[in-house]
Amino acid sequence: MNTFSQGLLGAHPSAWRKLVWGGAAAVMAIPVTLRLTVAEMAWDGFDFAVFGAMLLLAGLAFELVLRFAGASIWSVLAALLSIGGAFLMVMANLAVGIVGNEGNPINLVFFALLGAGALGAIAVRLRAAGLARVLTLMAAGQALLGIALALGGIAYLPVFTAVFVAIWLGAAALFRKAARQAGQWMA
């Protein structure tokens, strides 16, 4: 591990865990504060429960990747990027919908893309080299989905698609670097 990696990760991966779980608590505090101070914030108990469950699942996903992909700085950053991207996609889809509104059945395809990524992560046993490949395939799927929907007349979708393709490819590159560092990469 180089000096840069040691400085960021430190000797204790628990520092990353504290950062992620503390960050999740801070993110949860945002809608709670808004609900208490902004009259237009119309979340009810169910909305808070769903948001809390999303944060819990994101934190647990990070824990799994940290344990199985290795504690290199590159796998940690890749996990943060990929899990954060998935969180944002789910949040956008549940809040307002990516295509039309949140009730549009086309939006289920975005959940299917994330589900395929999760199954792929399980299939590669959360190993960094395999996760790099899974995220590259997710980027390709995201691009194809974006192109198909843009051809259907949804004007804003290319920007949305480009952002998520960049997130998936960025995380894939970081996992690839982690795999090389751990001697997992075979190409």
LOLUM-24879 format. One line per 2 residues: number of its first residue (from 1); for each residue x negated, y, z negated of C-alpha. Coordinates in Angstrom, 3 decimals, padded with zeros to 6 digits, always signed. Layout:
NUM> X Y Z | ...
//
This chain:
1> +000.000 +000.000 +000.000 | -001.444 +003.368 +000.948
3> -001.682 +006.405 -001.328 | +001.394 +008.013 +000.253
5> +003.499 +004.919 -000.466 | +002.159 +004.552 -003.992
7> +002.862 +008.191 -004.763 | +006.474 +008.031 -003.627
9> +007.352 +004.588 -004.887 | +005.159 +004.599 -007.954
11> +004.450 +001.475 -009.902 | +008.089 +001.127 -010.869
13> +010.848 +000.460 -008.329 | +013.159 +001.259 -011.243
15> +012.488 +004.927 -010.475 | +014.265 +004.428 -007.143
17> +017.139 +002.689 -008.905 | +017.511 +005.606 -011.309
19> +017.453 +008.023 -008.386 | +020.094 +006.089 -006.435
21> +022.441 +005.458 -009.368 | +021.964 +008.997 -010.682
23> +022.644 +010.296 -007.182 | +025.812 +008.207 -006.997
25> +027.002 +009.689 -010.300 | +026.228 +013.191 -009.040
27> +028.104 +012.542 -005.795 | +031.091 +011.235 -007.786
29> +031.040 +014.429 -009.833 | +031.627 +016.531 -006.713
31> +035.251 +015.491 -006.016 | +035.987 +015.389 -009.748
33> +034.810 +018.997 -010.084 | +036.704 +020.037 -006.954
35> +039.890 +018.380 -008.214 | +039.614 +020.344 -011.456
37> +038.831 +023.688 -009.816 | +040.407 +023.763 -006.334
39> +044.176 +023.633 -006.018 | +044.017 +022.247 -002.459
41> +042.052 +019.177 -003.568 | +044.865 +016.639 -003.460
43> +043.077 +013.443 -004.464 | +044.967 +011.092 -006.739
45> +043.747 +008.201 -008.859 | +043.665 +005.861 -005.862
47> +041.425 +008.224 -003.884 | +038.992 +008.449 -006.783
49> +039.031 +004.665 -007.216 | +038.252 +004.089 -003.526
51> +035.465 +006.676 -003.560 | +034.009 +005.186 -006.742
53> +034.181 +001.690 -005.248 | +032.376 +002.949 -002.127
55> +029.604 +004.438 -004.262 | +029.348 +001.222 -006.284
57> +029.096 -000.905 -003.133 | +026.464 +001.433 -001.656
59> +024.418 +001.190 -004.858 | +024.708 -002.588 -004.959
61> +023.713 -002.826 -001.290 | +020.642 -000.743 -002.061
63> +019.791 -003.066 -004.962 | +020.017 -006.109 -002.682
65> +017.804 -004.597 -000.028 | +015.311 -003.455 -002.637
67> +015.095 -006.989 -004.026 | +014.970 -008.913 -000.750
69> +013.418 -006.563 +001.813 | +010.594 -005.672 -000.523
71> +009.810 -002.567 -002.484 | +007.651 -000.852 +000.118
73> +008.360 +002.816 +000.619 | +009.447 +002.050 +004.183
75> +012.072 -000.514 +003.209 | +013.361 +001.774 +000.461
77> +013.709 +004.697 +002.876 | +015.268 +002.428 +005.507
79> +017.771 +001.147 +002.963 | +018.672 +004.673 +001.906
81> +019.137 +005.751 +005.522 | +021.142 +002.747 +006.695
83> +023.344 +002.480 +003.617 | +023.846 +006.248 +003.597
85> +024.856 +006.117 +007.267 | +027.343 +003.331 +006.594
87> +028.737 +005.289 +003.642 | +029.230 +008.388 +005.801
89> +030.916 +006.410 +008.561 | +033.355 +004.782 +006.144
91> +034.014 +008.119 +004.438 | +034.751 +009.862 +007.746
93> +036.947 +007.014 +008.874 | +038.966 +006.897 +005.653
95> +039.208 +010.660 +005.182 | +040.284 +011.877 +008.604
97> +039.620 +009.076 +011.061 | +036.919 +009.082 +013.682
99> +039.374 +008.800 +016.574 | +042.612 +010.686 +016.021
101> +043.621 +010.306 +012.390 | +042.786 +007.726 +009.743
103> +045.773 +005.590 +010.814 | +044.598 +005.139 +014.414
105> +043.913 +001.418 +014.995 | +040.925 +002.245 +017.239
107> +039.103 +003.287 +014.065 | +039.033 -000.351 +012.974
109> +036.329 -000.936 +015.602 | +033.959 +001.243 +013.567
111> +034.636 -000.896 +010.502 | +033.987 -003.976 +012.658
113> +030.605 -002.548 +013.696 | +029.646 -002.093 +010.039
115> +030.974 -005.559 +009.211 | +028.874 -007.081 +011.985
117> +025.853 -005.251 +010.584 | +026.552 -006.604 +007.093
119> +026.909 -010.156 +008.434 | +023.697 -009.700 +010.395
121> +021.911 -008.534 +007.249 | +023.066 -011.661 +005.436
123> +022.049 -013.852 +008.372 | +018.485 -012.482 +008.295
125> +018.393 -012.855 +004.499 | +017.778 -009.123 +004.069
127> +014.222 -009.465 +005.367 | +012.786 -006.256 +006.763
129> +011.928 -007.682 +010.205 | +015.420 -009.089 +010.619
131> +017.058 -005.908 +009.367 | +015.118 -003.939 +011.972
133> +016.632 -006.138 +014.675 | +020.135 -005.955 +013.202
135> +020.024 -002.159 +013.045 | +018.740 -001.962 +016.620
137> +021.708 -004.070 +017.719 | +024.027 -001.834 +015.683
139> +022.617 +001.207 +017.485 | +023.302 -000.466 +020.833
141> +026.833 -001.363 +019.732 | +027.426 +002.175 +018.486
143> +026.205 +003.589 +021.810 | +028.424 +001.265 +023.858
145> +031.416 +002.053 +021.663 | +030.757 +005.774 +021.960
147> +030.428 +005.591 +025.734 | +033.623 +003.564 +026.092
149> +035.621 +005.950 +023.917 | +034.100 +009.062 +025.508
151> +035.123 +007.748 +028.916 | +038.600 +007.522 +027.430
153> +038.574 +011.292 +026.976 | +037.429 +011.850 +023.403
155> +035.202 +014.904 +023.888 | +033.499 +015.090 +020.460
157> +032.533 +011.422 +020.309 | +029.138 +011.713 +022.074
159> +027.821 +013.908 +019.245 | +029.174 +011.546 +016.578
161> +027.717 +008.601 +018.478 | +024.305 +010.243 +018.884
163> +024.087 +010.971 +015.163 | +024.834 +007.383 +014.172
165> +022.638 +005.862 +016.886 | +019.813 +008.016 +015.504
167> +020.557 +006.850 +011.941 | +020.557 +003.146 +012.914
169> +017.417 +003.469 +015.058 | +015.638 +005.488 +012.379
171> +016.398 +002.850 +009.756 | +015.330 +000.103 +012.181
173> +011.987 +001.847 +012.738 | +011.434 +002.128 +008.990
175> +012.296 -001.550 +008.411 | +009.938 -002.448 +011.285
177> +007.151 -000.533 +009.565 | +007.947 -002.302 +006.266
179> +007.855 -005.674 +008.016 | +004.481 -004.939 +009.586
181> +003.145 -003.849 +006.219 | +004.382 -007.104 +004.648
183> +003.023 -009.214 +007.516 | +006.529 -010.322 +008.619
185> +006.496 -008.855 +012.113 | +005.865 -011.355 +014.876
187> +005.843 -009.166 +017.977
//
